[in-house]
């Protein structure tokens, strides 16, 4: 019963690490409870412990996914994500079964691998609430520049495992050693912690403070950016029922911002960014929409990135970012590479139709793009702006963001539409991911939403001019353009593959090891004479190995 209560408490505590609570220290403390409660649990019990803790975490944290579509999609998503924590509980419980003590390294490896699986499967995965995305304001978060989100998750899980080990050793009465009787309770009460306690505790302190040693430079030439949050008529699934009104909102807000430039109250932008779905009227096929956008660009006399929807290829749709330049029209496009399953397309439609006819509410599927998006424009001073594109949920996918930087982006642009999630934590959670991406790749981020939150983010992860939900607003200012690559950019997926290889070796060694503690077969009785002549000394169990 106690392991179950601790696992449930860990799941509840982890909720507080993410927006809108933002208590980052809750993450290592929650994993400490999981490392402790899952230790030594047999496979099935470990799975159930992880699943229970996962449900307590994912159900409230992802509640925004059902705000307008009902409970079924929300609970289905939360349960699916919880299954990966069930897998983590089963694997780690099995690995720690032999000694019955916390194994910090094994716990950290299991965490990285199962979180990586969750971000890849099924249908491309859903890495939305990775552990690293709760750490934008913590020392742990700065480590993202060294090895990406997986490395941050590894360090937090290792820290949690070490803390759990220290607590376990402190609370567990020491067995008699070398023939000595165990200490009396009164003696234990005043006994100073031994090396087996303070060594992992010291390691916890070192890991918790290591991030302060990671530099997050923000220098470099700058460019002026203007992000436009045009707002929609109403929150909800029918936010774009008046598609022309949404387009008009963004035009009006942009022209009002340009009036400040003309009056000398604000600097002229080098690049203007509209969010996802700013023009869900196909701006390449609808003459009115195209004319309105081109007139806006002509007034600005600066390039404009428009989030739009194209009715192509035939029978399908494309979620795109389009670059419009004065005197040239549409000069470049980026097609969203990771459409959202069951929202922008229905995978295995014929199979899922057997369970619900509502899959056909998505009448036309969005097609995925095939190439990273980088738009290049030149400022009035001759500086090149190479904007790496990500649309909505793509910001949570490591490879999509990394591909844009490796393709030459010196600034990142995240276009998103949060209107379908109302006044929930979804938008703040997404903004936190963009902040972590800024630190990971050493790039400024222009994060623009139709309804908020929008912000300009410097490469140290600081969000500036954060807007409110469902308001019309703009974010404007100078951001540094940087070409230097972080270690995380260079190593790519290597930390995850190393963790997977190390876990595989650990599992193989576990298969070749002996039986778990407490489940050994009784030995056959020794001959009477041998029992009388051979002294029996108590076996001392080595509990100093943290793995």
Secondary structure, DSSP 8 states (H G I E B T S, - for coil): -HHHHHHHHHHHHHHTTSTTT--THHHHHHHHHHHHHHTT--HHHHHHHHHHHHHHHHHHHTGGGGTTT-HHHHHHHHHHHHHHHHHHHHHHHHHTTTT-S--HHHHHHHHHHHHHHHTTTTTT---TT-GGGG-TTSHHHHTHHHHHHHHHHHHHHHHHHHHHHHHHHHHS-----TT-----HHHHHT----HHHHHHHHHHHHHHHGGGGS-----S-EEEEEEEE---SSSSTTTTTTHHHHHHHHHHHHHHHHHHHHTTSS---SEEEE-TTTB-S-TTT-HHHHHHHHHHHHHHTSEEEEEEEE--STT-BEEEEEEEETTTEEEEEEE-SS--BTTTB-TTHHHHTTT-GGGGGS-S-B----S--EEEEE-TTS-EEEEEEEEGGGGG-HHHHHHHHHTT-SEEEEEE--GGG-SSSHHHHHHHHHHHHHHHHT--EEEEESSS--EEE-TTS-EES---TT--EEEEEEEE------HHHHHTTHHHHHHHHHHHHHHHHHHHS---TT---------HHHHHHS-------------
